Amino acid sequence: MEASEQSSGFAVEIVADDEVVWVRATGEADMASRRAFEMALRHAAERSPKVVVLDLRPLNFMDASGLTVILEADAHSRDQGWTLVILRGPPAVHLTFEATKTDGRLHIVGDPPPDERA
Protein backbone atom coordinates (compact mmCIF):
# COMPACT_ATOMS: atom_id res chain seq x y z
CA MET A 1 0.00 0.00 0.00
CA GLU A 2 1.25 3.46 -0.87
CA ALA A 3 0.29 6.97 0.15
CA SER A 4 1.92 10.36 -0.08
CA GLU A 5 1.89 13.78 1.54
CA GLN A 6 3.25 16.85 -0.20
CA SER A 7 4.10 20.43 0.70
CA SER A 8 6.05 23.07 -1.16
CA GLY A 9 9.59 21.74 -1.54
CA PHE A 10 8.79 18.62 0.49
CA ALA A 11 7.23 15.26 -0.28
CA VAL A 12 6.72 12.02 1.62
CA GLU A 13 5.98 8.59 0.23
CA ILE A 14 4.60 5.86 2.48
CA VAL A 15 4.88 2.18 1.61
CA ALA A 16 3.53 -0.41 4.03
CA ASP A 17 3.31 -4.14 4.51
CA ASP A 18 2.01 -6.11 7.50
CA GLU A 19 4.85 -5.26 9.87
CA VAL A 20 6.94 -2.42 8.42
CA VAL A 21 5.98 1.01 7.16
CA TRP A 22 8.55 2.86 5.05
CA VAL A 23 8.36 6.66 5.08
CA ARG A 24 10.60 8.31 2.49
CA ALA A 25 11.01 12.07 2.93
CA THR A 26 12.36 14.22 0.10
CA GLY A 27 13.17 17.91 -0.21
CA GLU A 28 13.23 20.20 2.81
CA ALA A 29 11.86 19.27 6.26
CA ASP A 30 11.34 22.71 7.73
CA MET A 31 8.69 24.95 9.25
CA ALA A 32 6.77 25.16 5.95
CA SER A 33 6.55 21.37 5.66
CA ARG A 34 6.06 20.55 9.34
CA ARG A 35 2.34 19.73 9.06
CA ALA A 36 2.81 17.44 6.04
CA PHE A 37 5.70 15.67 7.81
CA GLU A 38 3.65 15.22 11.00
CA MET A 39 0.68 13.90 9.05
CA ALA A 40 2.82 11.40 7.15
CA LEU A 41 4.34 9.99 10.33
CA ARG A 42 0.91 9.94 11.97
CA HIS A 43 -0.51 8.00 9.01
CA ALA A 44 2.40 5.56 9.26
CA ALA A 45 1.75 5.00 12.99
CA GLU A 46 -1.99 4.49 12.41
CA ARG A 47 -1.16 1.33 10.44
CA SER A 48 -0.10 -0.32 13.74
CA PRO A 49 3.33 -1.35 12.50
CA LYS A 50 6.07 -3.11 14.40
CA VAL A 51 8.61 -0.83 12.75
CA VAL A 52 8.50 2.51 10.93
CA VAL A 53 11.57 3.15 8.79
CA LEU A 54 12.03 6.87 8.17
CA ASP A 55 14.30 7.33 5.16
CA LEU A 56 16.01 10.73 5.33
CA ARG A 57 18.51 10.02 2.55
CA PRO A 58 16.58 12.03 -0.09
CA LEU A 59 16.25 15.11 2.16
CA ASN A 60 18.50 18.03 1.31
CA PHE A 61 17.68 20.19 4.36
CA MET A 62 16.18 19.82 7.83
CA ASP A 63 15.78 22.48 10.50
CA ALA A 64 14.56 22.35 14.10
CA SER A 65 10.95 21.95 12.94
CA GLY A 66 11.79 18.72 11.11
CA LEU A 67 13.80 17.51 14.08
CA THR A 68 10.89 18.22 16.43
CA VAL A 69 8.55 16.15 14.24
CA ILE A 70 10.99 13.23 14.41
CA LEU A 71 11.47 13.53 18.18
CA GLU A 72 7.70 13.57 18.68
CA ALA A 73 7.32 10.50 16.45
CA ASP A 74 10.05 8.74 18.44
CA ALA A 75 8.25 9.51 21.73
CA HIS A 76 4.98 8.29 20.22
CA SER A 77 6.67 5.07 19.05
CA ARG A 78 7.87 4.34 22.56
CA ASP A 79 4.39 4.99 24.01
CA GLN A 80 2.70 2.82 21.38
CA GLY A 81 5.21 -0.05 21.34
CA TRP A 82 6.61 0.23 17.83
CA THR A 83 10.14 1.06 16.74
CA LEU A 84 11.22 4.12 14.75
CA VAL A 85 14.33 3.43 12.68
CA ILE A 86 15.86 6.42 10.89
CA LEU A 87 17.99 5.96 7.79
CA ARG A 88 20.74 8.55 8.07
CA GLY A 89 20.36 11.53 5.78
CA PRO A 90 23.10 13.47 4.01
CA PRO A 91 25.60 15.46 6.10
CA ALA A 92 23.58 18.70 5.92
CA VAL A 93 20.57 16.86 7.38
CA HIS A 94 22.47 14.77 9.93
CA LEU A 95 24.15 17.92 11.25
CA THR A 96 20.81 18.88 12.85
CA PHE A 97 20.95 15.72 14.99
CA GLU A 98 24.62 16.20 15.87
CA ALA A 99 24.26 19.90 16.74
CA THR A 100 21.41 19.13 19.13
CA LYS A 101 23.04 15.94 20.47
CA THR A 102 19.88 13.98 19.66
CA ASP A 103 21.68 11.51 17.38
CA GLY A 104 22.55 9.38 20.41
CA ARG A 105 18.96 9.02 21.63
CA LEU A 106 17.45 8.03 18.28
CA HIS A 107 17.86 4.79 16.35
CA ILE A 108 19.77 6.16 13.34
CA VAL A 109 21.35 3.66 10.94
CA GLY A 110 23.08 3.72 7.55
CA ASP A 111 21.68 2.15 4.41
CA PRO A 112 19.48 -0.96 4.79
CA PRO A 113 20.51 -4.22 3.11
CA PRO A 114 19.61 -4.15 -0.64
CA ASP A 115 16.86 -6.78 -0.23
CA GLU A 116 15.05 -4.68 2.41
CA ARG A 117 14.74 -1.39 0.53
CA ALA A 118 11.29 -0.11 -0.27
Residue frames relative to the residue before (quaternion, step in Angstrom):
aa qw qx qy qz dx dy dz
M 1.0000 0.0000 0.0000 0.0000 0.00 0.00 0.00
E 0.0997 -0.8016 0.5887 0.0307 3.55 -0.97 0.87
A 0.0287 0.7529 -0.6574 0.0127 3.52 -1.26 0.60
S 0.0996 -0.8022 0.5824 0.0851 3.55 -1.22 0.27
E 0.1895 -0.7156 0.6617 0.1187 3.51 -1.33 0.54
Q 0.0163 -0.8157 0.5782 -0.0007 3.57 -1.01 0.71
S 0.0184 -0.7461 0.6655 -0.0122 3.51 -1.18 0.79
S 0.6938 -0.4629 0.3295 0.4425 3.58 -1.19 0.30
G 0.8474 0.0831 -0.0918 0.5163 3.57 -0.64 1.14
F 0.7354 0.3269 -0.1901 0.5622 3.59 1.27 0.12
A 0.0626 0.7815 -0.6193 0.0424 3.56 -1.04 0.78
V 0.1184 -0.7738 0.6191 0.0627 3.54 -1.19 0.63
E 0.1364 -0.7585 0.6337 0.0675 3.52 -1.00 0.91
I 0.1371 -0.7855 0.6011 0.0542 3.56 -0.95 0.92
V 0.0038 -0.7695 0.6377 -0.0340 3.54 -0.86 1.05
A 0.0387 -0.8364 0.5457 -0.0341 3.57 -0.71 1.07
D 0.0827 -0.7194 0.6801 0.1147 3.48 -1.35 0.47
D 0.7975 -0.3317 0.1924 0.4658 3.61 -1.18 -0.29
E 0.8186 0.2588 -0.1097 0.5009 3.59 1.00 -0.72
V 0.7856 0.2640 -0.1202 0.5466 3.59 1.11 -0.63
V 0.1244 -0.7497 0.6456 0.0753 3.53 -1.08 0.85
W 0.2053 -0.7673 0.6004 0.0929 3.56 -0.83 1.08
V 0.0667 -0.7705 0.6338 0.0136 3.56 -0.87 1.01
R 0.0728 -0.8109 0.5805 -0.0097 3.57 -0.50 1.21
A 0.1344 -0.8109 0.5690 0.0253 3.55 -0.49 1.27
T 0.0367 -0.7993 0.5998 0.0023 3.57 -0.92 0.93
G 0.7218 0.4286 -0.3210 0.4385 3.55 -1.19 0.57
E 0.6972 -0.4409 0.3648 0.4318 3.54 -0.96 -0.96
A 0.1836 -0.7582 0.6194 0.0884 3.58 -0.74 1.12
D 0.2702 0.7642 -0.5295 0.2501 3.54 -0.05 1.33
M 0.7908 -0.3103 0.2127 0.4828 3.57 -1.26 -0.22
A 0.6574 0.5289 -0.3093 0.4386 3.60 0.99 -0.81
S 0.7587 0.3656 -0.1935 0.5033 3.59 1.08 -0.67
R 0.3461 0.7869 -0.4680 0.2050 3.59 1.28 -0.07
R 0.6859 0.4923 -0.3049 0.4406 3.61 0.76 -0.98
A 0.6582 0.4997 -0.3147 0.4670 3.61 0.91 -0.86
F 0.6429 0.5178 -0.3159 0.4676 3.59 1.02 -0.82
E 0.6473 0.5139 -0.3097 0.4701 3.59 0.94 -0.90
M 0.6729 0.5018 -0.3007 0.4528 3.57 0.87 -0.95
A 0.6408 0.5245 -0.3323 0.4514 3.60 0.94 -0.78
L 0.6898 0.4563 -0.2862 0.4838 3.59 0.87 -0.89
R 0.6093 0.5350 -0.3486 0.4701 3.59 1.10 -0.61
H 0.6462 0.5087 -0.3115 0.4761 3.59 0.97 -0.87
A 0.6284 0.5297 -0.3337 0.4618 3.59 1.00 -0.78
A 0.6850 0.4879 -0.2831 0.4610 3.59 0.89 -0.94
E 0.6244 0.5627 -0.3386 0.4229 3.61 1.06 -0.68
R 0.6055 0.5628 -0.3502 0.4404 3.60 1.22 -0.30
S 0.3692 -0.7659 0.4478 0.2767 3.59 1.36 0.07
P 0.1710 0.8184 -0.5315 0.1365 3.58 0.74 0.99
K 0.4881 -0.5804 0.5347 0.3728 3.52 -1.35 0.05
V 0.7935 0.0790 0.0041 0.6034 3.54 1.12 -0.82
V 0.1164 -0.7199 0.6765 0.1024 3.53 -1.20 0.72
V 0.1625 -0.7669 0.6164 0.0741 3.55 -0.78 1.08
L 0.1387 -0.7878 0.5988 0.0404 3.56 -0.60 1.20
D 0.1684 -0.8104 0.5590 0.0491 3.55 -0.39 1.28
L 0.1053 -0.8193 0.5635 0.0119 3.56 -0.42 1.28
R 0.3962 0.7579 -0.4572 0.2443 3.60 1.23 -0.05
P 0.7186 0.4360 -0.2900 0.4576 3.66 0.92 -0.68
L 0.4942 0.6474 -0.4486 0.3679 3.63 1.21 -0.14
N 0.2002 -0.7721 0.5839 0.1512 3.56 -1.14 0.58
F 0.7862 0.0880 -0.0659 0.6082 3.60 1.30 -0.11
M 0.0754 0.7613 -0.6435 0.0263 3.55 -1.18 0.66
D 0.1507 -0.7809 0.6000 0.0864 3.57 -0.90 0.94
A 0.7850 -0.3318 0.2339 0.4679 3.57 -1.29 -0.22
S 0.5935 0.5653 -0.3711 0.4364 3.62 1.10 -0.56
G 0.6637 0.4898 -0.2956 0.4819 3.58 0.95 -0.87
L 0.6347 0.5268 -0.3191 0.4667 3.55 1.02 -0.82
T 0.6441 0.5273 -0.3215 0.4513 3.58 0.94 -0.85
V 0.6225 0.5321 -0.3367 0.4647 3.59 0.99 -0.80
I 0.6759 0.4891 -0.2939 0.4664 3.58 0.92 -0.89
L 0.6563 0.5043 -0.3175 0.4627 3.60 0.93 -0.83
E 0.6416 0.5069 -0.3214 0.4776 3.59 1.04 -0.73
A 0.6402 0.5098 -0.3221 0.4759 3.60 1.01 -0.78
D 0.6328 0.5265 -0.3306 0.4616 3.58 1.02 -0.78
A 0.6503 0.5011 -0.3139 0.4769 3.60 0.94 -0.85
H 0.6459 0.5139 -0.3137 0.4694 3.57 0.99 -0.84
S 0.6362 0.5328 -0.3367 0.4449 3.60 0.98 -0.79
R 0.6550 0.5079 -0.3122 0.4642 3.57 0.98 -0.80
D 0.6561 0.5103 -0.3018 0.4669 3.59 1.03 -0.82
Q 0.7589 0.4042 -0.1903 0.4738 3.57 1.00 -0.88
G 0.5141 -0.6967 0.3883 0.3155 3.60 1.25 -0.10
W 0.5869 0.5040 -0.4203 0.4742 3.57 1.08 0.61
T 0.4459 -0.7024 0.5017 0.2369 3.54 -1.29 0.38
L 0.2156 -0.7428 0.6208 0.1280 3.56 -1.01 0.90
V 0.0571 -0.7731 0.6317 -0.0080 3.55 -0.69 1.17
I 0.1686 -0.7992 0.5739 0.0589 3.57 -0.77 1.06
L 0.2717 -0.7320 0.6021 0.1665 3.56 -0.83 1.03
R 0.5203 -0.6981 0.4110 0.2701 3.52 -0.59 1.26
G 0.3433 -0.7416 0.5480 0.1785 3.53 -0.93 0.98
P 0.7105 -0.4166 0.3253 0.4645 3.58 -1.28 -0.09
P 0.7318 -0.4554 0.2705 0.4289 3.61 -1.19 0.39
A 0.6520 0.5232 -0.3294 0.4389 3.62 0.92 -0.80
V 0.6684 0.4658 -0.2874 0.5037 3.58 1.14 -0.64
H 0.6813 0.4991 -0.2979 0.4449 3.59 0.85 -0.93
L 0.5390 0.6351 -0.3922 0.3903 3.58 1.16 -0.53
T 0.5944 0.5720 -0.3600 0.4358 3.60 1.09 -0.66
F 0.6601 0.4873 -0.3019 0.4855 3.59 1.01 -0.80
E 0.6761 0.5031 -0.2947 0.4504 3.57 0.91 -0.94
A 0.6703 0.5200 -0.3021 0.4347 3.58 0.89 -0.94
T 0.7400 0.3770 -0.2107 0.5156 3.57 1.13 -0.67
K 0.3907 -0.7519 0.4410 0.2958 3.57 1.37 0.03
T 0.4232 0.6925 -0.4748 0.3406 3.58 1.07 0.74
D 0.4801 0.6863 -0.4374 0.3274 3.60 1.23 -0.21
G 0.6666 0.5158 -0.3013 0.4460 3.59 1.11 -0.58
R 0.7127 0.4444 -0.2719 0.4697 3.61 1.14 -0.41
L 0.6677 0.4524 -0.2887 0.5158 3.56 1.32 -0.13
H 0.4623 -0.6594 0.5161 0.2918 3.56 -1.23 0.51
I 0.0988 0.8032 -0.5710 0.1382 3.56 0.15 1.37
V 0.0269 -0.8013 0.5967 -0.0345 3.56 -0.80 1.08
G 0.5754 -0.5569 0.4663 0.3759 3.55 -1.36 0.18
D 0.7989 -0.2548 0.2053 0.5047 3.54 -1.18 -0.58
P 0.4527 -0.6530 0.5229 0.3084 3.60 -1.11 0.64
P 0.6386 -0.4802 0.3996 0.4494 3.60 -1.23 0.22
P 0.6364 -0.5742 0.3485 0.3791 3.65 -1.02 0.70
D 0.6949 0.4829 -0.2905 0.4468 3.63 0.99 -0.72
E 0.6924 0.4576 -0.2822 0.4812 3.62 1.24 -0.10
R 0.4709 0.6759 -0.4509 0.3437 3.61 1.19 0.14
A 0.4944 -0.6693 0.4747 0.2868 3.51 -1.10 0.79
